[in-house]
Amino acid sequence: MAQLAPRIEGIFPAMLTMFTASGELDLAASAEHADWLVKAGVQGLVLSGTSGEFIAMSMAERRALFAAVIERVAGRVPVYACTSAYGDRATIELTEAVEELGAAGAVLLPPIYQKPPKPAIIEHFRAIRRHTSLPLMYYDNPAYAGTVELNAWEVTELVKEGVFQSIKHTFASNAGIHDLRYLCPAEFRVFHGGFRTALEGLAGGAHGWISGFLNAFPERCVALHQTVCVENDLRRGQAIWQRIIPYTHLFYAPDGLGNAANDLAIWRHVLELRGRHGGDSRPPFYPLTDAQKETVRATFSQIENDG
């Protein structure tokens, strides 16, 4: 049976995992980045998700990352760890490990790549619930998982069974947020995923926002959540969002960097422009070229110098 999950909400960066230029896992830099995010006011962290490049790490490396960050955060904010692997056994083992380490919850994708049928996916989640009392967050991102989608009604059934206590909803449309808020119990937590339509997600009822984007501008994103979700001031929230949009266009615009670079490289370089350590990704994710860095720098200079 799941623990009674705290009513988590707010800004939960899908934390970048720091690697060295030679591709080694940098635990010290990862823990330092987590500390900076907490001091910036975020309400929680998600480790080893898509932006954390879990797919590029061994199980032992993921455990080491969880241990280092959980120790550094020291209970100041809830730390949720993505423990997904393809099979039941590996996912259960990693979920049990993070429970022992003191994680606040685990984040679960469907079994990736092989496209098991929907009943098998549902049973996979039930099997993990039988082996942990941690609150579980469903990472609803079928495009990245390469699997079939569970609709809001199927997710709701798992919520009623006690399998899931929260969800990261990662779709271009926010319709699922409305459905889940309507169908699920009030204590169920719905987070917007991605970074293109976060304002609409928060205004439409999401309890918070989870994204790799949040690594770069945690303070501004905390202010957006506070303004829209706590103070109910949508007009001022729109003004904050206008200073976020140019950075989303670095990736999504037709002439943006998304055609030639991954979004993590953009956020890493923004951190460098902010005087922080951005770290590296593991190939085949590569750093920005000099020309791409100049594009990011120009946007950064224009937006930040405008006040």
C-alpha positions in Angstrom: 0.0 0.0 0.0 1.3 3.4 -0.9 2.2 5.9 1.7 -0.1 8.9 2.0 1.6 11.1 -0.5 2.3 14.7 0.5 0.4 17.2 -1.6 3.3 18.0 -3.8 3.0 21.1 -6.1 5.0 23.8 -7.8 8.2 23.8 -9.8 10.0 20.4 -10.0 13.0 20.6 -12.4 13.7 17.4 -14.3 17.3 17.8 -13.2 20.2 17.7 -15.6 22.7 15.0 -14.8 26.2 16.4 -14.9 28.8 14.6 -17.0 32.4 15.6 -17.6 33.6 16.5 -21.1 35.0 12.9 -21.4 31.6 11.4 -20.4 32.2 10.5 -16.8 29.3 10.9 -14.3 30.1 13.9 -12.2 28.4 13.3 -8.9 29.8 16.3 -7.1 28.6 18.7 -9.9 25.2 17.0 -10.0 24.8 17.5 -6.2 25.9 21.1 -6.4 23.4 21.8 -9.2 20.7 20.2 -7.0 21.7 22.5 -4.1 21.5 25.6 -6.3 18.1 24.7 -7.6 16.8 24.2 -4.1 18.3 27.5 -3.0 16.6 29.1 -6.0 13.2 28.2 -4.5 12.1 25.1 -6.4 9.5 22.9 -4.6 11.0 19.6 -5.6 13.4 17.7 -7.9 13.0 14.9 -10.4 16.2 12.8 -11.0 17.2 10.5 -13.8 14.3 11.4 -16.1 14.5 12.2 -19.8 16.5 15.4 -19.1 18.6 13.5 -16.6 19.6 11.1 -19.4 18.7 7.9 -17.6 18.9 6.0 -20.8 22.6 6.8 -21.0 23.4 5.6 -17.5 24.0 2.1 -15.9 21.8 1.0 -13.0 24.8 1.5 -10.7 25.3 5.0 -11.9 21.7 5.9 -11.4 21.9 4.6 -7.8 25.0 6.6 -7.2 23.3 9.7 -8.5 20.2 9.2 -6.4 22.4 8.7 -3.3 24.5 11.8 -3.9 21.6 14.1 -4.6 19.3 12.9 -1.8 22.1 13.3 0.7 22.9 16.8 -0.5 19.2 17.9 -0.6 18.8 16.5 2.9 15.0 16.7 3.0 14.7 20.4 2.1 12.4 19.5 -0.9 10.9 16.2 -2.0 13.2 14.3 -4.4 11.4 12.0 -6.9 13.6 9.5 -8.7 12.8 8.1 -12.2 13.3 4.3 -11.7 12.1 3.1 -15.0 13.8 0.3 -16.9 12.3 -2.0 -19.6 11.4 -4.9 -17.4 9.6 -5.4 -14.1 12.6 -6.8 -12.3 15.0 -4.0 -13.0 12.4 -1.3 -12.3 11.4 -3.0 -9.0 15.0 -3.3 -7.9 15.8 0.3 -8.6 12.5 1.5 -6.9 13.3 -0.5 -3.8 16.8 1.0 -3.8 15.5 4.6 -3.9 13.0 3.9 -1.2 15.9 2.8 1.0 17.9 5.9 0.1 15.1 8.1 1.3 13.5 9.4 -2.0 10.1 11.0 -1.6 8.7 9.1 -4.5 9.4 7.3 -7.8 8.6 8.3 -11.4 7.6 5.6 -13.8 7.5 5.4 -17.6 5.7 2.5 -19.3 8.1 -0.3 -20.3 10.1 1.3 -23.2 10.7 0.4 -26.8 9.2 -3.1 -27.2 5.6 -1.8 -27.2 3.9 -4.3 -24.9 0.1 -4.4 -25.1 -1.9 -2.1 -22.9 -2.9 -4.8 -20.4 0.8 -5.7 -19.9 1.7 -2.1 -19.2 -1.1 -1.8 -16.6 0.1 -5.0 -14.9 3.7 -3.7 -15.0 2.6 -0.7 -12.9 0.6 -2.9 -10.5 3.6 -5.2 -10.0 5.8 -2.2 -9.0 3.2 -1.0 -6.6 3.2 -4.4 -4.9 6.9 -4.0 -4.1 7.1 -0.4 -2.7 5.2 1.9 -0.4 6.6 5.0 -2.1 4.3 7.4 -3.8 4.4 6.7 -7.5 4.2 9.3 -10.3 3.2 8.2 -13.8 5.4 9.8 -16.4 2.9 10.0 -19.2 5.1 10.4 -22.3 4.3 7.7 -24.8 6.1 9.5 -27.6 9.5 9.1 -25.9 8.7 5.7 -24.4 7.7 4.4 -27.8 4.6 2.7 -26.3 0.8 2.9 -26.4 -0.9 5.7 -24.4 -3.1 5.1 -21.4 -6.1 7.4 -21.6 -7.3 9.5 -18.6 -9.9 7.0 -17.7 -7.4 4.1 -17.6 -5.0 6.2 -15.5 -7.9 7.1 -13.2 -8.5 3.4 -12.5 -4.9 2.9 -11.5 -5.2 6.0 -9.3 -8.3 4.5 -7.6 -6.4 1.3 -7.0 -3.7 3.2 -5.2 -1.1 2.6 -7.9 -0.4 6.2 -8.7 -0.5 9.3 -6.6 0.6 11.8 -9.2 1.3 12.2 -13.0 3.6 14.2 -15.3 1.5 14.9 -18.3 3.7 15.5 -21.3 1.7 16.4 -24.3 1.3 19.4 -26.6 -2.4 19.5 -25.6 -3.4 20.2 -22.0 -6.8 18.4 -22.4 -5.6 15.5 -20.3 -5.0 17.8 -17.4 -8.6 18.9 -17.4 -9.8 15.3 -17.6 -7.5 14.1 -14.8 -8.5 16.9 -12.5 -12.1 16.1 -13.1 -11.9 12.3 -12.9 -9.3 11.8 -10.1 -9.6 12.4 -6.3 -8.6 15.9 -5.1 -5.4 14.6 -3.5 -4.1 13.3 -6.9 -1.4 15.7 -8.2 -1.2 16.6 -11.9 2.0 18.2 -13.3 2.4 19.8 -16.7 5.3 18.3 -18.6 7.3 19.9 -21.4 8.0 23.6 -21.8 6.0 25.0 -24.7 2.5 25.3 -23.1 3.3 25.5 -19.4 1.3 28.7 -18.9 -1.8 27.1 -20.2 -1.2 24.0 -18.2 -0.8 25.9 -14.9 -3.8 28.2 -15.7 -5.8 25.1 -16.6 -5.4 23.4 -13.3 -2.0 21.7 -13.1 -0.6 21.6 -9.6 2.9 22.2 -10.9 5.4 21.9 -13.7 8.1 19.4 -14.4 10.6 20.0 -17.2 14.3 20.1 -18.1 13.7 23.8 -19.0 13.4 24.6 -15.3 17.1 23.9 -14.8 18.0 27.2 -16.6 15.5 29.6 -15.1 14.2 28.2 -11.8 13.5 31.6 -10.2 11.4 32.8 -13.1 9.5 29.6 -13.2 8.9 29.6 -9.5 7.5 33.2 -9.9 5.2 32.0 -12.7 3.7 29.2 -10.6 3.3 31.5 -7.6 1.6 34.2 -9.7 -0.7 31.9 -11.6 -1.5 29.1 -9.2 -1.2 30.8 -5.8 -2.0 34.4 -6.4 -4.4 33.7 -9.3 -3.0 36.6 -11.3 -3.1 35.4 -14.9 -2.4 38.8 -16.4 0.9 39.1 -14.4 1.6 35.5 -15.2 1.3 36.3 -18.9 3.9 39.0 -18.5 6.3 36.5 -16.8 5.7 34.1 -19.6 6.6 36.6 -22.2 10.1 36.6 -20.9 10.2 32.8 -21.1 8.9 32.3 -24.6 12.0 33.5 -26.4 14.0 30.7 -24.8 11.4 28.1 -25.8 11.7 29.4 -29.4 15.4 28.6 -29.3 14.3 25.0 -29.7 10.9 25.1 -31.2 11.0 27.9 -33.8 11.3 26.9 -37.5 14.8 28.4 -37.6 15.6 27.3 -34.0 18.3 25.0 -32.8 16.0 22.1 -32.4 16.7 21.0 -35.9 20.4 20.5 -35.1 20.8 20.3 -31.3 19.1 18.8 -28.3 17.4 21.0 -25.8 19.6 19.9 -22.9 22.6 21.5 -24.7 20.7 24.8 -24.8 19.9 24.7 -21.1 23.5 23.7 -20.2 24.8 26.7 -22.1 22.3 29.1 -20.5 23.6 27.9 -17.1 27.1 28.8 -18.3 25.9 32.3 -19.4 24.5 32.6 -15.9 27.9 31.9 -14.4 26.9 28.4 -13.4 28.4 25.0 -14.3 26.4 23.5 -17.2 28.2 20.2 -17.5 28.1 18.0 -20.5 25.8 15.3 -21.9 26.8 11.9 -23.0 27.1 11.3 -26.8 25.2 11.1 -29.0 24.1 14.3 -27.3 26.8 16.8 -28.1 27.6 20.4 -27.0 26.4 23.3 -29.0 28.7 24.6 -31.8 30.2 28.0 -31.5 27.6 29.4 -33.9 24.8 27.8 -31.8 26.2 29.2 -28.6 26.2 32.7 -30.2 22.5 32.3 -31.0 21.7 31.4 -27.4 23.9 34.2 -26.1 22.2 36.8 -28.3 18.8 35.8 -27.0 20.0 35.7 -23.4 21.6 39.2 -23.8 18.5 40.7 -25.3 16.0 39.3 -22.8 18.1 39.7 -19.7 19.3 43.2 -20.6 15.7 44.3 -21.2 15.1 43.9 -17.4 
